[in-house]
Amino acid sequence: MKSSEVTNRAIAAEIAEDLDDIILAAQWLQRQETADYSFADFLNLFFSESLRNVLDSLGRVLRQQGSFDQAEAILQRCYVLEEALGDQHSLRITLNSLGLVFQKQGRLDEAIEAFQQVVEISQTLNDQRQIAIGSNCLKEVLQQQGRV
């Protein structure tokens, strides 16, 4: 996504805030007498989580605006980050968003796979609300295919 494509003020503000944090952290690290790699690793994790939040928000906005190809690309990047971070809670939300994108694109088999993963992760986390959400989305796609 190009900077000229970021038209939502809330998303732009989040991106700017994250960039400010990155710049401040880099300046602070440059002033240190010795390299503190454990702190740098912590910052990497922090900024990965911040980037994940921005990508998730941007993906949802693009999906709501009907920009499904762009939403998919952003949400796929978010998915990769969440897997790397081991963030199962966020992963299932991103999978749900991806499932909705696939559904809108008519890619029903991929939507089913995404919603099944939402249900599986939610069961592992024992989150009844997300199990219900994922199951309802899955049922809707199966109905679209005439399988229910």
Phi, psi and chi 1 to 4 in degrees:
 res  aa     phi    psi   chi1   chi2   chi3   chi4
   1 MET       -  137.4  169.0  156.6  -75.0      -
   2 LYS   -90.2  152.3  -61.7  174.9 -173.3  166.0
   3 SER   -59.2  -30.3   58.9      -      -      -
   4 SER   -69.0  -15.2   61.4      -      -      -
   5 GLU   -90.4   -7.3  -64.8  173.0  -29.1      -
   6 VAL   -84.9   99.9  178.4      -      -      -
   7 THR  -109.4  -10.0   56.4      -      -      -
   8 ASN   -85.4  122.6 -178.3  -69.4      -      -
   9 ARG   -61.6  -38.4  -74.2 -179.3 -178.3 -103.6
  10 ALA   -65.0  -41.8      -      -      -      -
  11 ILE   -65.8  -44.8  -61.7  -65.0      -      -
  12 ALA   -60.4  -40.0      -      -      -      -
  13 ALA   -65.3  -40.6      -      -      -      -
  14 GLU   -63.3  -43.4  -81.7 -172.2   58.6      -
  15 ILE   -62.8  -45.5  -67.8  169.1      -      -
  16 ALA   -62.0  -41.7      -      -      -      -
  17 GLU   -63.6  -43.4 -174.3  176.5  -44.4      -
  18 ASP   -64.1  -40.1  -73.9  -16.7      -      -
  19 LEU   -65.2  -39.5  -70.7  174.0      -      -
  20 ASP   -59.4  -44.0  -82.2  -13.9      -      -
  21 ASP   -61.8  -41.7  -70.2  -16.2      -      -
  22 ILE   -64.0  -44.2  -68.4  168.2      -      -
  23 ILE   -63.7  -45.1  -68.4  167.0      -      -
  24 LEU   -61.8  -42.3  -71.4  172.4      -      -
  25 ALA   -65.3  -41.4      -      -      -      -
  26 ALA   -64.5  -41.4      -      -      -      -
  27 GLN   -63.6  -42.2  -70.6  170.7  -17.1      -
  28 TRP   -62.7  -44.7 -178.4   84.5      -      -
  29 LEU   -61.9  -36.2  -80.0  171.7      -      -
  30 GLN   -66.2  -27.7  -72.9  174.6  -15.9      -
  31 ARG   -82.9   -7.7  -69.1 -169.6  -58.4  -92.4
  32 GLN   -79.1  145.9  -57.6  -51.4  -57.9      -
  33 GLU   -74.5  -33.4  -67.4  179.2   18.9      -
  34 THR  -126.1  154.0   58.5      -      -      -
  35 ALA   -75.8  130.0      -      -      -      -
  36 ASP  -112.3   91.4 -176.6   -8.5      -      -
  37 TYR   -69.1  -29.7  -64.7  109.4      -      -
  38 SER   -66.9  -38.5   62.5      -      -      -
  39 PHE   -67.7  -39.4 -178.3   70.9      -      -
  40 ALA   -62.4  -39.4      -      -      -      -
  41 ASP   -63.3  -41.0  -73.2  -18.3      -      -
  42 PHE   -61.9  -43.6  171.3   76.7      -      -
  43 LEU   -63.2  -39.7  -75.1  177.2      -      -
  44 ASN   -59.1  -44.5 -176.2   38.5      -      -
  45 LEU   -62.5  -46.4  176.2   63.3      -      -
  46 PHE   -58.5  -46.6  171.7   76.9      -      -
  47 PHE   -72.3  -30.4  -68.6  125.8      -      -
  48 SER   -64.0  -42.0  -66.9      -      -      -
  49 GLU   -65.8  -39.8  -70.5  173.3   -6.5      -
  50 SER   -64.3  -43.6  -65.3      -      -      -
  51 LEU   -62.4  -40.6  176.5   58.5      -      -
  52 ARG   -58.3  -43.7 -170.0 -139.8   67.1   80.0
  53 ASN   -63.1  -42.2  -68.4  -23.7      -      -
  54 VAL   -65.9  -45.3  169.3      -      -      -
  55 LEU   -62.8  -41.6  -69.6  173.8      -      -
  56 ASP   -60.9  -47.6  178.1   62.7      -      -
  57 SER   -62.8  -44.9  -63.4      -      -      -
  58 LEU   -63.5  -42.6 -178.4   57.0      -      -
  59 GLY   -60.9  -41.2      -      -      -      -
  60 ARG   -66.5  -42.1  -72.1  179.1 -167.7 -145.9
  61 VAL   -63.2  -45.8  166.7      -      -      -
  62 LEU   -61.7  -40.1  -70.8  167.9      -      -
  63 ARG   -62.1  -44.7 -173.4 -166.6   74.8 -155.6
  64 GLN   -66.6  -28.2  -69.4  167.9   -8.5      -
  65 GLN   -83.1   -5.1  -68.4  175.8  -17.1      -
  66 GLY    85.2   10.7      -      -      -      -
  67 SER   -89.4   71.8  -59.4      -      -      -
  68 PHE   -68.5  -37.6  -59.9  119.9      -      -
  69 ASP   -64.7  -44.2  -69.1  -20.4      -      -
  70 GLN   -66.0  -42.0  -72.6 -179.7  -50.7      -
  71 ALA   -60.1  -43.5      -      -      -      -
  72 GLU   -60.4  -46.3  178.7 -172.3   -6.3      -
  73 ALA   -60.5  -44.5      -      -      -      -
  74 ILE   -66.8  -45.2  -64.9  -64.5      -      -
  75 LEU   -66.7  -31.9  -69.1  167.3      -      -
  76 GLN   -65.2  -40.9  -69.0  -74.0    4.3      -
  77 ARG   -62.9  -40.7  -73.2 -178.1   59.2 -161.4
  78 CYS   -62.2  -43.1 -170.2      -      -      -
  79 TYR   -58.8  -45.4  176.8   86.5      -      -
  80 VAL   -61.4  -43.6  168.8      -      -      -
  81 LEU   -62.3  -44.1  -99.1  176.9      -      -
  82 GLU   -64.8  -37.6  -71.2  163.4  -10.7      -
  83 GLU   -63.7  -44.1  -84.0 -163.7  -42.5      -
  84 ALA   -63.7  -36.6      -      -      -      -
  85 LEU   -80.2  -14.7  -66.9  168.8      -      -
  86 GLY    70.4   29.3      -      -      -      -
  87 ASP   -92.2   87.0 -174.5   -8.6      -      -
  88 GLN   -66.4  -35.3  -64.9  -65.6  -59.4      -
  89 HIS   -61.0  -48.8  -66.7  -82.3      -      -
  90 SER   -72.7  -34.0  -63.1      -      -      -
  91 LEU   -58.5  -42.9 -171.4   61.4      -      -
  92 ARG   -69.2  -31.4   67.1  173.1  175.6 -153.3
  93 ILE   -69.8  -41.9  -66.5  168.6      -      -
  94 THR   -65.6  -40.2  -62.9      -      -      -
  95 LEU   -61.9  -37.8  -80.0  165.3      -      -
  96 ASN   -63.5  -44.5 -164.7   69.8      -      -
  97 SER   -62.8  -42.4  -69.4      -      -      -
  98 LEU   -62.6  -41.0  -85.0  168.6      -      -
  99 GLY   -59.1  -41.8      -      -      -      -
 100 LEU   -65.2  -39.3  -66.3  169.9      -      -
 101 VAL   -63.1  -48.5  167.6      -      -      -
 102 PHE   -59.4  -41.2  -66.5  144.9      -      -
 103 GLN   -60.8  -46.4 -174.6  177.9    8.8      -
 104 LYS   -64.7  -30.4  -68.6  -71.1 -172.2 -178.7
 105 GLN   -82.1   -5.4  -68.0  173.3  -41.2      -
 106 GLY    81.1   11.8      -      -      -      -
 107 ARG   -92.6   70.7  -64.7  162.2   55.0 -170.8
 108 LEU   -68.5  -35.5  -59.2 -177.6      -      -
 109 ASP   -63.3  -40.5  -71.0  -24.9      -      -
 110 GLU   -68.8  -36.2  -69.6  169.9  -86.3      -
 111 ALA   -62.5  -44.2      -      -      -      -
 112 ILE   -59.5  -45.6  -71.5  169.7      -      -
 113 GLU   -60.2  -43.5 -174.6  178.0  -34.2      -
 114 ALA   -63.6  -46.4      -      -      -      -
 115 PHE   -67.4  -33.6  -67.1  135.4      -      -
 116 GLN   -63.5  -39.8  -74.3  173.3  -26.5      -
 117 GLN   -65.5  -37.7  -71.2  179.7    0.4      -
 118 VAL   -58.3  -46.9  169.2      -      -      -
 119 VAL   -64.4  -44.7  171.7      -      -      -
 120 GLU   -61.9  -46.7  -70.4  169.5   12.6      -
 121 ILE   -64.1  -42.2  -67.1  169.0      -      -
 122 SER   -63.9  -35.6  -61.4      -      -      -
 123 GLN   -66.2  -41.9  -72.8  171.7  -24.5      -
 124 THR   -60.6  -38.7  -58.7      -      -      -
 125 LEU   -85.3   -4.3  -62.4  171.9      -      -
 126 ASN    55.9   44.7 -163.9   27.7      -      -
 127 ASP  -104.7   96.0 -174.3  -26.0      -      -
 128 GLN   -62.5  -36.4  -60.0  -55.7  -47.7      -
 129 ARG   -62.8  -47.4 -178.6  175.6 -179.2  -87.1
 130 GLN   -71.0  -29.9  -71.2  -63.1  -36.8      -
 131 ILE   -61.7  -45.0  -68.7  170.1      -      -
 132 ALA   -64.4  -43.3      -      -      -      -
 133 ILE   -62.6  -49.7  -70.2  170.5      -      -
 134 GLY   -62.2  -40.5      -      -      -      -
 135 SER   -65.4  -40.9  -64.3      -      -      -
 136 ASN   -64.7  -41.9  -74.8  -24.1      -      -
 137 CYS   -64.3  -42.5  -69.9      -      -      -
 138 LEU   -61.9  -44.5 -178.9   58.4      -      -
 139 LYS   -60.7  -41.1  179.8 -178.7  174.3 -175.2
 140 GLU   -62.4  -42.2 -174.6  177.9  -46.9      -
 141 VAL   -69.1  -41.0  176.0      -      -      -
 142 LEU   -62.1  -35.9  -70.1  170.4      -      -
 143 GLN   -65.5  -40.5  -75.1  174.9  -25.5      -
 144 GLN   -58.5  -36.6  -85.4 -176.1  -85.5      -
 145 GLN   -82.0   -7.6  -76.8 -170.5  -34.3      -
 146 GLY    77.7   20.5      -      -      -      -
 147 ARG   -94.4   -4.9  -67.0  169.1   54.9 -176.4
 148 VAL  -127.3      -  173.0      -      -      -
